[in-house]
Amino acid sequence: MCSSPGSPSSLSQSSWSSHGPRAESSKESQPVSTSNDPRGLVPVIQTPFQADGTIDLPSFDRLVDHTLSAGVGGVFFPGIASEFYQLDDAERGELTRRLLRRTNELPEVPAIVSITDQSAIVGVRRAREALEAGADMINIMAPRFWRLPAEAVDEYFQTMLAELAPAPMMIQYASDVSSVGLTPNGLRGWAEQYPNLSCVKVEVDRPGPFIADLVEGTPALGAFVGRSGLHLIDALEHGTTGVQPVTGFIEVFGDILTAWDAGRAEDARRIFERLLPYLVIGESEPGLMIAVAKTITARRGIIDTDVCRAPSVRLAPDMLRLVDSLLDAFPALLCETAGVSA
């Protein structure tokens, strides 16, 4: 029988609470690690909009509650999948505080707040506001409007890490939008100098070797795979700390992680192979997965509309059929709720 929005999925947070090698070393240079580090399934929270494009706060609250009830090992906001680039400062701040008020009630679920500002002075201020509101970790990524000299990016990251210490930090490395290339050796160099650098979100064409280098090196760093989980099996085979998909169909990722953690790697691969065609199509052009995931979330009755704030990708009939197909492929996990129009 289909569970209603807000019902727990089969993935328990404890099943991945000890995954990864990072907490084994006691060296002083080792990154800050606590029992509340994000692990396993760490979704990126979407931003629901009303039909007129204004923020839909009741839907946001329902989405947060649904996500937190799904056995997640953390939450991430605002990300690209949150359409942060379509939000003004006040909206971004209000939604972040709203999320943190909820996660503050659940200390076992760490909240990662992503700083999307392009300058260190603004980023530090925003990060401190998030930490004061209850964020457990801060995510930063390289300025990305144009290619910068490597030394400028190095100065940016070092400033953020130093100014925000000892707060745990994540660096998001999205190679397709980053203004400079990052390497595992370079990231470990920062971690040696700034132990509050705790983990990395890896979004490169083949993340497995990059992840293995991070989690097995000295100092070891946690490593999450992004890009909608497109390369999840490769990441799992190389010791990933977890995955950061967009909300919408996170229960499928939960089943994959649960099977893998239980030693049922072939079951995990079979589930992933059923999901993979949808991930490939969704990641084939910018913004498409955001629209697909939001349509799924709306059809499941978790949020009221599938509106992405304009300008945005609009799903053609073939993509709407893809959404129907994905829902049909996982009926026990992804159920529509009566009364929600497609």
Number of C-alpha atoms within 10 A of each C-alpha: 7 12 14 16 22 16 15 17 19 14 24 20 21 14 16 20 16 15 17 20 16 25 18 10 14 10 9 10 16 24 29 21 21 10 11 16 23 30 29 30 28 29 28 26 25 27 28 29 20 17 14 9 12 13 17 17 17 12 20 22 18 17 25 21 18 19 27 22 16 21 23 27 27 26 26 25 26 25 20 17 24 22 20 19 14 16 17 9 12 9 14 20 16 12 19 22 19 16 24 24 14 16 22 16 9 12 12 17 22 25 30 28 28 27 22 21 18 15 12 19 13 12 20 19 14 20 25 16 14 23 18 11 16 22 25 24 25 27 23 25 23 27 21 15 10 10 14 14 10 13 10 13 21 15 12 20 20 17 15 19 26 16 16 19 13 13 20 24 28 24 21 22 21 21 15 12 16 19 19 21 15 17 12 19 14 12 18 23 13 19 25 18 15 21 24 24 30 27 30 25 25 26 23 16 12 13 21 23 14 18 29 21 19 27 23 16 15 19 23 26 32 29 32 29 28 26 22 23 24 24 22 27 20 17 26 21 14 20 22 28 28 28 31 26 24 25 26 26 21 24 23 21 23 25 20 23 26 23 18 18 16 11 10 13 18 12 16 21 17 12 17 22 12 14 18 17 13 19 18 15 14 22 16 11 10 10 17 18 22 24 20 23 23 27 24 25 25 23 26 24 23 27 29 22 21 22 21 24 20 9 7 15 16 15 15 9 9 9 17 16 12 18 19 15 12 18 19 13 13 16 12 13 20 24 21 22 16 10 9 14 13 14
